[in-house]
């Protein structure tokens, strides 16, 4: 989650986790691991366009 937050949103690690807890970033949770669906978030933010994206 840190890479997504840093590259796309300029968030720190704690900021990324806080955004996920608020529901601002959609995450998949596997045990203690939290993963961001980067493609979905990028589309939601308007960073990806077109059918192939």
C-alpha positions as CSV (number, residue, x, y, z in Angstrom):
1,X,0.0,0.0,0.0
2,X,2.9,2.4,0.6
3,X,4.0,2.4,-3.0
4,X,0.4,3.2,-4.3
5,X,0.0,5.9,-1.6
6,X,3.4,7.5,-2.4
7,X,3.2,7.4,-6.2
8,X,-0.4,8.3,-6.8
9,X,-1.5,10.2,-3.7
10,X,1.8,11.4,-2.1
11,X,0.8,9.7,1.2
12,X,3.1,8.4,3.9
13,X,2.7,4.9,5.2
14,X,0.5,6.0,8.1
15,X,-1.5,8.2,5.8
16,X,-2.1,5.3,3.4
17,X,-3.3,3.1,6.3
18,X,-5.6,5.9,7.6
19,X,-7.1,6.4,4.2
20,X,-7.7,2.6,3.9
21,X,-9.4,2.6,7.4
22,X,-11.6,5.5,6.3
23,X,-12.5,3.7,3.1
24,X,-10.9,6.3,0.8
25,X,-8.7,3.6,-0.7
26,X,-10.2,0.2,-1.5
27,X,-8.0,-2.6,0.0
28,X,-8.1,-6.4,-0.1
29,X,-7.2,-7.9,3.3
30,X,-5.4,-11.2,3.5
31,X,-4.7,-11.9,7.2
32,X,-2.6,-8.9,8.3
33,X,-1.6,-8.1,4.7
34,X,-3.4,-5.2,3.0
35,X,-3.3,-4.9,-0.8
36,X,-4.6,-2.1,-3.0
37,X,-6.4,-2.8,-6.2
38,X,-4.2,-0.3,-8.0
39,X,-6.0,-0.5,-11.4
40,X,-9.4,0.2,-9.8
41,X,-8.0,3.1,-7.8
42,X,-6.2,4.6,-10.8
43,X,-9.4,4.4,-12.9
44,X,-11.4,6.0,-10.0
45,X,-8.9,8.9,-9.9
46,X,-9.0,9.3,-13.7
47,X,-5.4,8.2,-14.2
48,X,-6.3,5.4,-16.7
49,X,-8.5,5.8,-19.7
50,X,-9.8,3.5,-22.5
51,X,-11.0,-0.1,-22.7
52,X,-7.5,-1.7,-22.5
53,X,-6.6,0.0,-19.2
